[in-house]
Amino acid sequence: MNDLMEERLAETLVAIFDDLFEESVTTVLRGGADEPFYEPGSPAMVWFRYHYPRSALHEISHWCLAGESRRRLPDYGYWYAPEGRNGAQQAAFFAVEVKPQAIESLFCKALGMPFDVSIDNLDSPPASKEVVAFRRRVVAQSAQFRSRGLPHRAQQFLSRLQVLKSEEKVA
């Protein structure tokens, strides 16, 4: 996908998200950030990196999982350790990322986009046993969401993505 296509898709994701959630949950999606971030307020802002659709899908996934109390906190109250995490920090990252990345994988599939887990740490080789185990947990969680259902807001967004993709096939 070239830069222009990514930018257009990111704009489409913003339009879909805002259409669904700006009035009902007083939350908007915005690109252009150097780093993704959730900012509570009226409206609350879900920021994603630059014009990257995958960043948007990832941040939407986190938002879809955050309960009302977490949505009152900057970045949902989560900690973030930057690049170069130690083993314990990376394990904590993997623990909180299974569900959001499973939802993100379903969003990607609906759009026909490739998906692989984000390990967000260059010190973790993609073939390491920890990353392989994380990838398996994400796949298993994705299957569980498919069989038992997604959280309500995630299902709403996924349904819109599926409509978008089906309209693309017709056009």
C-alpha positions as CSV (number, residue, x, y, z in Angstrom):
1,M,0.0,0.0,0.0
2,N,1.5,3.3,-1.0
3,D,1.5,6.5,1.1
4,L,-1.5,8.0,-0.7
5,M,-3.6,4.8,-0.2
6,E,-2.6,4.7,3.4
7,E,-3.6,8.3,3.9
8,R,-7.0,7.8,2.3
9,L,-7.6,4.7,4.3
10,A,-6.7,6.5,7.5
11,E,-9.1,9.3,6.6
12,T,-11.8,6.7,6.0
13,L,-11.2,5.1,9.3
14,V,-11.4,8.5,11.0
15,A,-14.7,9.1,9.2
16,I,-16.2,5.7,10.2
17,F,-15.0,6.0,13.9
18,D,-16.3,9.6,14.2
19,D,-19.6,8.7,12.6
20,L,-20.1,5.8,15.1
21,F,-18.8,7.3,18.3
22,E,-18.5,11.1,18.2
23,E,-22.0,11.7,19.4
24,S,-22.8,8.4,21.1
25,V,-19.6,8.2,23.2
26,T,-18.2,11.8,22.7
27,T,-15.0,10.4,21.3
28,V,-13.1,11.2,18.0
29,L,-10.2,9.6,16.2
30,R,-7.4,11.7,14.9
31,G,-4.1,11.0,13.1
32,G,-1.0,13.0,12.8
33,A,0.5,12.2,16.2
34,D,4.1,11.5,16.7
35,E,3.1,8.8,19.3
36,P,-0.4,7.3,19.8
37,F,-2.2,8.5,22.8
38,Y,-5.7,8.6,24.4
39,E,-6.8,11.9,25.8
40,P,-9.9,12.1,27.9
41,G,-12.2,15.1,27.5
42,S,-15.2,16.3,25.6
43,P,-14.7,15.0,23.1
44,A,-12.1,12.4,24.1
45,M,-9.4,12.0,21.5
46,V,-7.9,8.8,20.2
47,W,-4.6,9.8,18.6
48,F,-2.8,7.5,16.1
49,R,0.6,7.9,14.4
50,Y,0.8,10.1,11.4
51,H,-1.5,8.7,8.7
52,Y,-0.9,5.0,9.4
53,P,-4.0,2.9,9.2
54,R,-2.5,0.1,11.3
55,S,-1.8,2.5,14.1
56,A,-5.4,3.7,13.9
57,L,-6.7,0.2,14.0
58,H,-4.5,-0.6,17.0
59,E,-5.5,2.4,19.0
60,I,-9.2,1.8,18.1
61,S,-8.8,-1.7,19.5
62,H,-7.5,-0.4,22.8
63,W,-10.3,2.1,23.0
64,C,-12.9,-0.6,22.3
65,L,-11.7,-2.5,25.3
66,A,-11.3,0.3,27.7
67,G,-14.2,0.6,30.2
68,E,-15.7,3.8,31.3
69,S,-13.4,4.4,34.3
70,R,-10.3,3.8,32.1
71,R,-11.6,6.2,29.5
72,R,-11.4,8.9,32.1
73,L,-7.6,8.5,32.4
74,P,-4.9,9.7,30.0
75,D,-3.8,6.7,27.9
76,Y,-6.3,4.6,29.9
77,G,-4.0,4.7,32.9
78,Y,-1.6,2.3,31.3
79,W,2.2,2.5,31.8
80,Y,4.4,2.5,28.8
81,A,8.1,1.6,28.8
82,P,9.9,2.7,25.7
83,E,12.2,0.7,23.4
84,G,14.7,-1.4,25.3
85,R,12.4,-3.1,27.8
86,N,13.8,-5.7,30.1
87,G,12.2,-9.2,30.2
88,A,9.7,-8.4,32.9
89,Q,8.5,-5.2,31.1
90,Q,8.2,-7.0,27.8
91,A,6.2,-9.8,29.5
92,A,3.9,-7.2,31.0
93,F,3.5,-5.6,27.5
94,F,2.6,-9.0,26.1
95,A,0.0,-9.6,28.9
96,V,-1.9,-6.3,28.2
97,E,-1.6,-6.6,24.4
98,V,-3.3,-9.9,23.7
99,K,-6.9,-8.7,23.5
100,P,-6.2,-5.4,21.6
101,Q,-4.1,-7.1,19.0
102,A,-6.6,-9.9,18.6
103,I,-9.3,-7.3,17.8
104,E,-6.8,-5.4,15.6
105,S,-6.2,-8.7,13.7
106,L,-10.0,-9.0,13.0
107,F,-10.1,-5.4,11.8
108,C,-7.2,-6.1,9.5
109,K,-8.9,-9.2,8.2
110,A,-12.1,-7.3,7.5
111,L,-10.1,-4.8,5.4
112,G,-8.0,-7.5,3.6
113,M,-4.8,-6.1,5.2
114,P,-2.0,-8.3,6.4
115,F,-1.6,-8.6,10.2
116,D,1.3,-9.7,12.4
117,V,1.7,-9.0,16.1
118,S,3.4,-5.9,17.2
119,I,6.1,-6.6,19.8
120,D,7.1,-3.0,20.1
121,N,10.6,-3.8,21.2
122,L,13.6,-4.4,18.9
123,D,15.3,-6.4,21.6
124,S,12.7,-9.1,21.2
125,P,13.5,-11.2,18.1
126,P,10.4,-12.1,16.1
127,A,11.3,-15.8,16.3
128,S,12.0,-15.9,20.0
129,K,9.9,-18.3,22.1
130,E,8.3,-15.4,23.9
131,V,7.2,-13.8,20.7
132,V,6.0,-17.1,19.2
133,A,4.0,-17.7,22.4
134,F,2.5,-14.2,22.2
135,R,1.5,-14.7,18.6
136,R,-0.2,-17.9,19.5
137,R,-2.1,-16.2,22.3
138,V,-3.3,-13.5,20.0
139,V,-4.5,-16.0,17.4
140,A,-6.3,-18.0,20.1
141,Q,-7.9,-14.8,21.5
142,S,-9.0,-13.8,18.0
143,A,-10.7,-17.2,17.5
144,Q,-12.4,-16.8,20.9
145,F,-13.7,-13.4,19.9
146,R,-15.0,-14.8,16.6
147,S,-16.8,-17.6,18.4
148,R,-18.1,-15.7,21.5
149,G,-18.4,-12.2,20.1
150,L,-16.5,-9.0,20.4
151,P,-17.0,-6.2,22.9
152,H,-19.9,-4.0,21.6
153,R,-17.9,-1.0,20.3
154,A,-15.4,-3.3,18.6
155,Q,-18.3,-5.2,16.9
156,Q,-19.9,-1.9,15.8
157,F,-16.6,-0.8,14.2
158,L,-15.9,-4.2,12.6
159,S,-19.4,-4.3,11.1
160,R,-18.7,-0.9,9.4
161,L,-15.4,-2.2,8.1
162,Q,-17.1,-5.2,6.6
163,V,-19.6,-3.0,4.9
164,L,-16.8,-0.8,3.6
165,K,-15.0,-3.8,2.2
166,S,-18.2,-5.3,0.6
167,E,-18.9,-1.9,-1.0
168,E,-15.3,-1.9,-2.4
169,K,-16.0,-5.2,-4.1
170,V,-19.1,-3.8,-5.7
171,A,-17.5,-0.6,-6.9
